[in-house]
Amino acid sequence: MIPYEIRQAILTLKQQGRPLREIGRILKVSRNTVRRVLRESEPKAPSVPCGQEEVIALLPEIYQRCKGNAVRIQEILQDEHATAVPYSTLTHLIREQELREPKRRSGIYTFGPGAEMQHDTSPHRLELGEKTLTAQCASLILAYSRLLFFQYYPAFTRFEAKAFLTEALRVFDGSCPRCTIDNTSVIIAGGSGPDALIAPQMEAFGELFGLVFIPHAIGHSDRKGRIERPFSYIEGNFLAGRTFRDWADLNARARVWCETVANAKPKRRLGMSPQAAYVMEKPHLRPLPPYIPPVTQIHYRVVDTQGYVHLDTNRYSAPERLLGKKVAVHKRPDQVLVFQGQRLVAEHARLIGQREGVQLNKAHHSDLSRGRTPKGPSPQELALQGRDPLLDRYVVELKKRSPGRGVAKLRRLLELKRSYPAEPFLAAVAQALEYGLFDLARLERLILERVAGDFFNLGDDL
């Protein structure tokens, strides 16, 4: 490559009328080099390759129709105009015709201590419990000190947003009056940009901590550049080479990594670590309210016939006495509370990132199993056997004609034996065996026929 200074010297000497041989001798370069520099410096009229005039004429209209998508422009040129243009050539023509809006220079945003926080979320792939899944990384940063806090969730709704921001503000031990966010429907109810309508429940949440959510203009993500850059740092450093047991383990290690790595490492632009800058910013933060109510979402459920209430595809046990009754289920970030009226009747650890899970408190449900079926002779049979051979035979035959161990009929037979004298009882048993009578009601009538004169006076007193 010919240096810029040599090129300028050749052009200057040529303007003075010096011949090529003299220029080469003065600058100690070959005449061919001098000729090439002079040739390249001559202005050239832009040449359009053959067949591209038509493409250039069609480009503005097709570019607008395809909203700048070069792939669709290439397809339309082929389908509607039978013109095949290589993709690299097409993008070169688009740049040459200046159809795309030129990039604008981005500005630099400076923030005073305690002036602004920035919040955003990003999906990350990670290994959790021997599975690879996508989790939502929610993060919050103080714009001045760049103190960072982040956590992971299976999904990110307004419930998770309030739970995360509450935890983050506790870690920061204060808040800023302004929190810049993107145009997410989690916090915004309608519109976009600074004029967007914030969802009422999120607006009330902000009032509790004295902050206002301000979405940036669409396409102006640089406005919250403080929170955009750490996401790649989290993916490339915190998640790299790490696996996690469960969500609790993941978020506990994320908190430790923030304290020991992200916020402890000095930043070149700050000239110190975020933790050191936070010491200067802390007096300017708004203090937290004296009491921060727990983030709670209330659902009303009916206890099913198995003694559970359903919440987020999981089941939580409730006391058996509440079967079929309506209860209030309070969902919190780490707990599920079940209330009957104003009374707490059940408390469980919340199942996070699971489906069809069950949380059972064994005190809520009684044992439905009947246990093992008794084996061997029943107490009634033992009380009847060994007294008389006829009675023993009758017990055996009666059991053959009874379900199971025949406990019910043996109990009735034992009552007859204890209620009547032994002689008429055994006589009736012998007669019943002779005729094959095993209906205990008929056996009792046989006994009564034999004891009528002894126990009942049916003579002259009538």
HELIX and SHEET records of a PDB file:
HELIX    1   1 TYR A    4  GLN A   15  1                                  12    
HELIX    2   2 LEU A   20  LEU A   27  1                                   8    
HELIX    3   3 ARG A   31  SER A   41  1                                  11    
HELIX    4   4 GLN A   52  ARG A   65  1                                  14    
HELIX    5   5 ALA A   70  HIS A   81  1                                  12    
HELIX    6   6 TYR A   87  GLU A   96  1                                  10    
HELIX    7   7 ARG A  158  PHE A  172  1                                  15    
HELIX    8   8 GLY A  193  ASP A  195  5                                   3    
HELIX    9   9 PRO A  200  PHE A  209  1                                  10    
HELIX   10  10 SER A  221  LYS A  224  5                                   4    
HELIX   11  11 GLY A  225  TYR A  233  1                                   9    
HELIX   12  12 ILE A  234  PHE A  238  3                                   5    
HELIX   13  13 TRP A  247  TRP A  257  1                                  11    
HELIX   14  14 CYS A  258  ALA A  262  3                                   5    
HELIX   15  15 PRO A  274  GLU A  281  1                                   8    
HELIX   16  16 LYS A  282  HIS A  284  5                                   3    
HELIX   17  17 GLU A  320  LEU A  322  5                                   3    
HELIX   18  18 LYS A  362  HIS A  364  5                                   3    
HELIX   19  19 PRO A  379  LEU A  384  1                                   6    
HELIX   20  20 PRO A  389  LYS A  400  1                                  12    
HELIX   21  21 VAL A  407  SER A  419  1                                  13    
HELIX   22  22 ALA A  422  TYR A  435  1                                  14    
HELIX   23  23 LEU A  440  PHE A  455  1                                  16    
SHEET    1   A 5 LEU A 148  TYR A 153  0                                        
SHEET    2   A 5 LYS A 131  LEU A 142 -1                                        
SHEET    3   A 5 MET A 117  LEU A 128 -1                                        
SHEET    4   A 5 ARG A 178  ILE A 181  1                                        
SHEET    5   A 5 VAL A 212  PRO A 215  1                                        
SHEET    1   B 4 LEU A 148  TYR A 153  0                                        
SHEET    2   B 4 LYS A 131  LEU A 142 -1                                        
SHEET    3   B 4 MET A 117  LEU A 128 -1                                        
SHEET    4   B 4 THR A 243  PHE A 244  1                                        
SHEET    1   C 2 ILE A 188  GLY A 190  0                                        
SHEET    2   C 2 LEU A 197  ILE A 198 -1                                        
SHEET    1   D 4 GLN A 297  VAL A 302  0                                        
SHEET    2   D 4 LYS A 326  LYS A 331 -1                                        
SHEET    3   D 4 GLN A 335  GLN A 340 -1                                        
SHEET    4   D 4 ARG A 343  ALA A 349 -1                                        
SHEET    1   E 3 TYR A 308  LEU A 311  0                                        
SHEET    2   E 3 ASN A 314  SER A 317 -1                                        
SHEET    3   E 3 VAL A 358  GLN A 359  1                                        
END                                                                             
